[in-house]
Amino acid sequence: MAAPPTAPQMEMGKPVPGQGSAPPFEPAKAYPYPYPGQAQDTEAGVRGHGYDRLPCCGLGIGWVLFILGFIFGAIPWYAGALLLCFYRRDRREKPGFIACAVAAVIGTILIIIAVVVPSEVRVHHY
């Protein structure tokens, strides 16, 4: 009987035949975007999420303008209505800006009524 084939003897430090050398070890890199298998908190430090406070004592700019509109006579409401079109930083600000826009429309209608109606009412003295 013939002896069974045996594995070739390996020398220390030499690669296994047919497998090439092992790649060098590289430490993990910090990727700017998540890759499969990586857990990342995408909301950390980003404005517009529920973790940070709104700028005006916890109220949004829109709500502060809405409150100031009652004091300063509708001018802050027009400013809030304009900001509704251009302010894109924080989505939580939008309800306050919408309230300003609605108040500006109602205020404009009331101002028009207050100016036009008294001029049409004429008192006739005989």
Beta strands, then each sheet from edge to edge (+ up, - down):
end
